[in-house]
Amino acid sequence: MEKETCTFSYCQRPDVVEVETDFLIIGGGMAACGAAFEGCRWATPKGIKVTLVDKAAMDRSGAVAMGLSAINTYIGENKVVDYVKYVRADLMGIIREDLVYDLGRHVDDSVHMFEEWGLPIWKKSDDGWSLDGFQARDQGKPKLKDGGVPCRSGKWQIMINGESYKVIVAEAAKAALEFNRKATGQAQNIYERVFIVKLLKDAKEPNRVAGAIGFSVRENKIYLFKAKAILAACGGAVNVFRPRSTREGMGRAWYPVWNSGSGYYLGITVGAELTMMENRFVPARFKDGYGPVGAWFLFFKAKASDSLGNDYCAKDTPEFQDAVKKYGKWAEALGTAIRNHLMMQAMKQGRGPILMNTHTAMQELAKQMDAKRLKHLEAEAWEDFLDMCIGQAGLWAAYNVEPDKVPSEIMPTEPYLLGSHAGCAGFWVSGPGDIPGTPAEWFWGYNRMSTVNGLFMAGDIVGASGHKFSSGSHAEGRIAAKAAIAFILDNSAYTPTIAEDPNALAAELYLPFELYEKYKTYSTDPKVNPYYIKPDMYQARLQKIADEYFGGVGTWYMTSKTMIEEGLRKLQVLKEDAARLAASNLHELLRCWENVHRTLSLEAHARHILFREESRYPGYYYRGDFDFVDDNNWRAFVNSVYDPATDTFTLKKVPYVQIFPD
């Protein structure tokens, strides 16, 4: 078919709104809220304009949207160095230790602010029992910053009453942005329900970002932002791989379904260097409902077993010894990936399903406390799901499962691409530069700036530095924003210049509208048409390729050189068909461009797995042709840069540097 262009002959031309600002934040999750709060703090006294654009609404945007029952990163009485070692062990020995240490030394400050803003945090009572956040407040327990003792569910985790966690954090960010708006004379500096499609580079400086363009998902408007520095905090990539939940459960995922790889796409297409994009996260969660297991494991001390009652992670089993033989010393740490691996080994040997023994955990707790305390704890156990995954409670009810009486199945999910949880896929960024032992080339002037000048990263899209979780993402947003303001001040004479014609950019963004309106009458069913493809059908093809060739649930996460190469051939055909994506409304237009973002994110992931000739993350993915960990040759970062002009990735090894000894 000949190449199509949008001339607005068939669809309505949108209004193009140009917005000039100094510091642009893209995203509305925890990292973006942290960036808004900290950025405004430093920008406002200097008269620097801060603007935030989010495709959703900040109150319920990002991975914390439904709430959380715990904050997974709080250093407290622990040592930051031990936090680095924990992250390094869980991520199989390859992290940017300077970034992880930098985060560890700052994260508690964000948690203290959350409590100041009204987040109820659990504390220990005088007799050592747990008090929920409201009980602790009513009993006058001191705040964390004043010496309050948190109720820990694990070494790094603290319990919270977190249904409104994100609302509380967003409120502070919006207040900071309003303060900046009034001080700098802006008419508006929060743009919600606006989806950013692409970044724009400076016309005069080839390696500098100068703007971003996107469209409203509520109005017929396109927004063109010009900025002196941009922070991308758009989350990871979900629904890239075919999910386990199908038909009536279609779209159900553990990670937020609106994380469409935009953070990766925005940076990739302007040439920002990636690192560790071969990594992924495959969480083991309650089967089908994807309900969280952390509180049950860590706080309620529930045990998981195979269906024969065996501890599938026991170190005295042949399966564990085989894992150590193939995957080395990192398997001995029993990190997240290895626990997945051992779970799947048990299932393949006919010992499934894997069970979370919620019933015995509650029975043990009943022996340790009186009826009143037990009843309160049971209520908190249920709230764990009502905060984070209400669908799990509904699923239990549908199956007549009472988790205090019978066990529940757990199962690894489909893969997700992210860099804030137990994963580390993202961009290669500058570190803080002040940590002894850090290579000089890991610092290029501004903390968390990518290899593209003026483009900063935070949260899920910062690579090689996982286990930030919600609090760490907020702290990293603050770190990046402060550095971005310094960058703006150091380049005060700069004025962003964009070469592209705004009307031509608008035509590019609205091409799916034009295609639909032009060809919708060529078939009796507008969903099936020889001239275009609808976003749901496109996504089905994308997920099929990912699942079958790049190591999804359909192949037990197994892939190989020949499988990846075949998948990449099919992906190339799909990328060509992306030029025929069609939308009948603004929601479908959003879905079209989200799928474009997912596609390039997936390609980067696949090409990194192909390049790394080992199985660095067993339990997340396996290279069947290199089913081992090879520290001698592959304890290194895998980095890549994409060239949009040739549609090619260039990959390389970057030596690993261990800053903190074992």
FIROGU-7126 format. One record per residue (C-alpha): residue in one letter; x, y, z. Coordinates in steps of 0.02 Angstrom, whole numbers, plus 32768, in hexadecimal, padded with zeros to 4 digits. Layout:
# FIROGU-7126
aXYZ/...
//
This chain:
# FIROGU-7126
m800080008000/e803980B17FE0/k8067811D8073/e7FD7818080BA/t7FDD823280FB/c7F62829B815B/t7F25833580FF/f7E8C834B816E/s7E20832880D7/y7DBD82A68136/c7DD682CD81EF/q7DC3836F824D/r7E5E83DA8261/p7E8C83F08319/d7EBB8492836D/v7F76849B838D/v7F9F84EA8435/e8055851C844F/v809485258502/e813C85718530/t8185854085D7/d822F85238626/f82228479867A/l81A683FA8634/i8176835E8698/i812582D28635/g80C0825B86A2/g80548260873C/g808D81CE87A7/m80FC81CB8840/a819B820187E6/a81438290878D/c80F382CB882F/g819C82C88885/a81E5832B87F4/a815983AB87FB/f816D83C588B6/e822A83D488B5/g8236842C880E/c81C084B78844/r821F84CA88E7/w82BF84FA888B/a8272854887EF/t81F685C3883A/p827386368892/k82D3864387EE/g823986698784/i824685C48726/k81A1858386E1/v817484CE8707/t80EE847186A5/l80A983C186BA/v804C835F8634/d7FF882B98659/k7F8A824A85ED/a7F2282208687/a7EF782848723/m7F7E829787A7/d7F12825F883A/r7F0681AF87F6/s7F9281A68778/g801F81298777/a8041808387CC/v800580BF8877/a7F5B80F48831/m7EF180748890/g7F588084892F/l7FDA801C8989/s7FE27FC48A30/a809D7FDB8A47/i812D804B8A18/n81B27FD389D8/t824B804189E9/y826D80948A90/i8320808B8ACF/g830180C38B82/e837580698BFB/n83CB800A8B6E/k8467803B8B0E/v845F807F8A5E/v84F0800E8A2C/d848A7F768A61/y83FC7FB489F4/v84737FBA895F/k84AB7F078982/y83F67ECD898F/v83C97F1A88E6/r84677ED58896/a84437E2488D4/d838D7E26889F/l83B77E6687F0/m84387DDD87D4/g84D37E4787EC/i84BF7ED4876E/i84887F8187A9/r84C7803387A3/e84FF80388858/d851780F58856/l846081108826/v841F809488A6/y848980DE8932/d8455818E8902/l839F815C890C/g83B8810389B2/r83FF819B8A07/h836D820989D3/v82D2819989D5/d82A881AB8A8D/d829182668A79/s8202824689FF/v81B181CA8A77/h81BB82498B04/m816482C78A95/f80DA824B8A6C/e80B6823C8B25/e80B982F88B3A/w803A83068AAE/g7FC3828F8B04/l7FF181DD8AD2/p7FCA81688B66/i806380FD8B8B/w805C80658BFD/k80C3806B8C9D/k80F87FF58D26/s809780018DCA/d80EC80078E73/d80D17F4C8E89/g81167F248DDC/w80737F088D80/s80457F5B8CDD/l7FDC7FF88CD8/d7F90802D8C33/g7FAC80DF8BFC/f7F0D81228C4A/q7F2880C78CEF/a7FDA81088CF7/r7FA081B98CD8/d7F1681AD8D5A/q7F8F81698DDC/g800881F88DBC/k8096818F8D74/p812181FD8D2F/k813982108C75/l81C881B68C20/k823482518C16/d821D82698CD1/g825281BA8CFF/g81B181598CE4/v81CE809E8CCC/p817A80608C2C/c81247FB98C20/r81917F5C8BA5/s81537ED08B37/g82047EAE8AFC/k82B27EF88B10/w828D7F878A97/q81CE7F8F8A9B/i81597FED8B0F/m809C7FDA8B1C/i8026806A8AF5/n7F6D808D8AE4/g7F8380B58A2E/e7EDE80BD89D1/s7EF6817889B8/y7FB4817189AB/k7FB981B788FA/v7F35823C891A/i7F9B827E89AD/v803C82858948/a7FE782D388B1/e7F978359891E/a804383958956/a8083839588A3/k7FED83F88864/a8001847788F0/a80B7848F88C1/l808984A6880A/e800385248837/f80828584889F/n80F685878808/r806A85B88791/k803A865087F6/a80EE86868812/t811E8679875A/g807E86BD870F/q8048862386AE/a7F928610867D/q7F9E85538691/n802984DA86BE/i7FCE843586DC/y7F8D83E0863F/e7F2D83418666/r7EE182CB85E6/v7F6882F98568/f7FCD826B851D/i807E829284E3/v80A782348443/k815B82698421/l81EA82D88456/l8235835B83E4/k82ED838383D6/d8338842F83C7/a834F84718317/k83F984BC833F/e8441843E83BB/p8433838D8378/n844483368420/r83CC83A08483/v8314838984A5/a82A98424848D/g81F383F48495/a816883748494/i80C683608435/g80268303845F/f7F6B830E8459/s7EDA832184D1/v7E75828384EF/r7DDB82ED8515/e7DDF837A8494/n7E10839383DF/k7EB583E58410/i7F6D83C683F6/y7FEB840C8470/l809B843C843F/f810C845D84D6/k81B384B684CA/a822884A4855F/k82DB84BF8595/a82DF841985F1/i8268838485F1/l825082FB8670/a820282588632/a81AA81F586BA/c812981938657/g813680E686A5/g8165803E8659/a81107FCE85D9/v80797F5E85FB/n80107EF58582/v80A77EE08512/f80A27E258533/r80027DC28525/p7FB47DBD85D3/r7F7C7D1F862C/s7ED07D6B8645/t7E667D5985A8/r7DB27D718570/e7D4F7DB08605/g7DF27DDA865E/m7E407E2D85C5/g7EAF7EBD85F4/r7EC57E8786A9/a7F7B7EA086D7/w7FE27EB28774/y80357F54873D/p7FC97FE68702/v7F847FC68655/w7F9B807C8621/n8059806B862D/s807580598572/g8130806D855E/s81228128853C/g81B5815085AD/y822380DA854B/y81E3811284A1/l81FA81CB84C4/g82B081B484F2/i82D9812E8472/t829D819583DD/v830C822A8407/g83A681BD841D/a83B381AA84DA/e842081168509/l83C980808556/t840E800485D3/m83D67F57860D/m833B7F56859F/e834A7E99859C/n830D7E9B864F/r82557E868676/f81EB7E63870F/v817C7DCA8723/p81257DD987CC/a80DD7D408821/r802F7D758857/f7F887D298886/k7F4F7CCF87EA/d7ED47D268775/g7EAF7DB687EB/y7F657DEF87F1/g7F4F7E1D88A8/p7FEB7E508909/v804A7DCE896E/g80CB7E3B89C6/a80677E5F8A64/w80337DA98A72/f80E77D6C8A61/l813C7DF28AC9/f80BE7E318B47/f80467DA28B60/k80D47D238B4E/a80737CB48AD7/k80D47C248A89/a80CB7BF089D4/s80DB7B3B89A3/d80BC7AC38916/s801C7A5D891B/l807679D18977/g80A07A468A05/n81587A5989D9/d81BA7AFB89E5/y81EB7B0D892F/c82727B8B895E/a82CA7B1B89DD/k83867B1D89C4/d839C7A6389E4/t833E7A308947/p838879F288A2/e832C7A7F8849/f83847B0488AF/q842E7AB28899/d84117AA987DD/a83E47B6387DE/v84887B8D8837/k84E97B2287BD/k849E7B7B8725/y84867C2B8767/g85157C3E87E2/k85227C998887/w84907D0C885E/a841A7C78886C/e84527C5D891F/a84077D048951/l835A7CC18923/g83287D6588D2/t82857D87887A/a82B67D3987D3/i82FB7C998820/r82607C80888C/n81FA7C8987EB/h826E7C0A879C/l825A7B8E882A/m819D7BA68829/m81957B7B8771/q82087AE58788/a818D7AA18807/m80FB7ABA8790/k81567A668700/q817679D08770/g80BC79BD8792/r80BC7A0C883E/g80497A9D8813/p7FE67B018831/i80517B6B88A4/l7FF27BA08940/m7FFB7C3389B4/n7FC77BEC8A5C/t7F637C818A97/h7EF97C148B09/t7F897BD08B71/a7FD57C7F8B80/m7F357CBF8BCF/q7F2C7C278C41/e7FDD7C488C7F/l7FB67CFE8C9E/a7F1D7CC98D04/k7F927C708D7C/q7FF77D0F8D98/m7F727D928DBC/d7EC87DAE8E08/a7E267DAA8DA4/k7E1A7E688D96/r7EC77E7C8D4D/l7EAE7DE78CDA/k7E0B7E2E8C97/h7E607ED58C73/l7EEE7E7B8C1B/e7E747E178BB2/a7E237EB98B7D/e7ECD7EFC8B49/a7EEE7E5C8AE7/w7E517E7D8A81/e7E797F368A72/d7F1F7F028A24/f7EB87ED0898C/l7E377F588995/d7EC77FD68993/m7F2A7F888908/c7EC47F0988A6/i7E0A7F0788C8/g7DF27E8C8839/q7E4A7E0688A0/a7DC57E118928/g7D407E0288A2/l7D957D698858/w7D9E7D128901/a7CE67D34891A/a7CBF7CEE886D/y7D1D7C4D8894/n7CD77C3E8944/v7D867C4D898B/e7D9C7C888A3D/p7E577CA78A4E/d7E537C928B0A/k7E137BE08AF2/v7E627B9F8A51/p7F037BC489EF/s7F077C28894E/e7F677C0A88AE/i7FF97C79887C/m80467C7F87D0/p80C77CE5876F/t80757D698701/e809F7D9F8651/p813F7E098643/y81437EC48661/l81CA7F418630/l81F47FB686BF/g82817FFB8729/s8236802487D3/h81FC7F7D8819/a82647EDD8810/g829C7F0C8761/c831C7F838717/a82F57FA5865F/g830E805A862E/f838480E585FC/w843C8100861E/v844281A08684/s84C2820B86DC/g84DD81E38792/p84FB825D8821/g85B782608806/d85E8826988BF/i85ED81B188F1/p86A181718904/g86CF80E8888A/t8654811F8804/p869F81238754/a86B481D58715/e865281AD8678/w85B7818786DF/f85A182408704/w858882C58681/g8555835A86E7/y849F83438718/n845682B68780/r83DA82468721/m83F4829F867B/s83F1822885E8/t8472822A855D/v840582AB8506/n84258359854B/g839483A185AB/l833582FB85B5/f832882B78666/m82DF8211869D/a828D81D3873D/g822E813D877F/d820D80A48715/i827780DC8682/v831D80F486DC/g8380805886B7/a83EE7FE68722/s83A5802687C6/g830B7FC687F9/h82B67FB088A1/k8287806788AF/f81CE804288BE/s815680D288E5/s81BE81338962/g825D812188FD/s82098159885E/h81CD81F588B7/a827C821588FA/e82C981F8884F/g825182748802/r828B82F48882/i834382CD885E/a832B82DF87A2/a82C3837E87AF/k834383D6881C/a83CB83AA879D/a835C83E5870E/i8345848F875F/a8402849C8772/f8414847086BA/i839A84FA868A/l83F6857A86F5/d849E854686AC/n8458855C85FC/s83F385F9861A/a84118641856D/y83C485AB8516/t832185BD84B6/p82D1851D8472/t82BE851B83B6/i82568498835D/a826D847C82A3/e81CF84198282/d8133846F8245/p80AA846182CB/n8027843F8246/a808E83B281FD/l80A2836882AA/a7FE6837582C5/a7FC983198222/e803F828E825A/l7FE4827882FF/y7F37827982B0/l7F5E82018222/p7EFC81728276/f7E6281E38273/e7E7A820B81BB/l7E8F8153818D/y7DF3811F81E8/e7D8481A781A0/k7DC9818C80F2/y7DB180D080EA/k7D2B80A3816A/t7CA6808480E4/y7D1080058086/s7CCE7F7980F3/t7C297F518147/d7C807F4081F0/p7CF07FD68214/k7D5D7F6A8285/v7D917EFA81F3/n7DD67F5C8161/p7E597F3E80DA/y7E9F7FED80E9/y7EBE7FFE81A2/i7ED37FA28247/k7E7D7FCF82EA/p7EE67FDE8389/d7E9B7F4783E1/m7EC67ED6834E/y7F737F208341/q7F927F0283F9/a7F597E4E83EB/r7FDE7E318365/l80627E8A83CB/q803E7E218465/k803B7D8083FF/i80E97DA483BB/a812D7DD28466/d80E17D3B84BB/e81147CB9843B/y81C07CF78407/f82077D638491/g81E57CF58527/g81357D108568/v80C37CA185CE/g809B7C348536/t814E7BF28530/w81707BF585ED/y81DA7C9285CE/m82517C31855B/t829E7C7A84BE/s833C7C6A8455/k839F7CBD83CA/t83397C6C8340/m82947C908398/i82BF7D4783B5/e82F97D5F8302/e82577D1682BF/g81F37D838337/l82527E1E82FF/r82277DF68249/k816F7DEE8277/l81807E8B82E0/q81C77EE9824B/v812C7EBF81E6/l80C07EF98276/k81227F9D827F/e80FC7FBA81C7/d80447F9D81EB/a804C801E8276/a804480A181EC/r7F93806081CD/l7F53806F8280/a7EA780BF827F/a7E3F81178303/s7D8881428307/n7D9381AE83A4/l7E1081FE841A/h7E1981648489/e7E4A80F883F5/l7EC7817B83BE/l7F16816A8469/r7F1880AD8455/c7F6880BB83A9/w7FFB812083E7/e800C80BA8487/n802480218419/v80A9807A83B4/h8102809F8458/r80F17FEA8491/t81367FA883EE/l81DC800383F4/s81EE7FDD84AE/l81D57F248488/e82537F2883FA/a82D77F73846C/h82B27EEB84EC/a82C17E5F846C/r83617EA2841F/h83B27EAE84CA/i83847DFA84F5/l83CC7DC5844D/f846E7E22846E/r848A7DDC851E/e84C07D288506/e848D7CE285AE/s83F27CD0861C/r84177D5B8697/y83667D5B86E0/p83277CA686ED/g82737CAC8725/y825B7D4B86C0/y829B7D07861A/y830A7C7B85DA/r837C7C708543/g83667BB78519/d84097BBE84B6/f84677C118547/d840E7BD285E2/f848F7C098662/v84D77CA586B3/d85857CD08673/d85D37D5086E7/n867C7D438691/n863A7D8685ED/w85927DD48614/r859A7E2986BD/a858C7ECA865C/f850A7F488629/v84BB7F36857E/n849A7FE38535/s844C80198491/v842280B2842A/y839980BC83A8/d83AA811A8304/p82FE814D82C4/a8343817B821A/t837780C781F8/d830180718272/t8392801282C1/f83D77FF2836E/t84917FF08393/l84BF7F88842C/k855B7F7B8495/k85A17F398538/v85CE7FB485C1/p86427F72864A/y85F77F5586F5/v86487FB38785/q86267F778835/i8633800A88AC/f86037FB4894E/p86567F0E897D/d85F27E70899F/
//
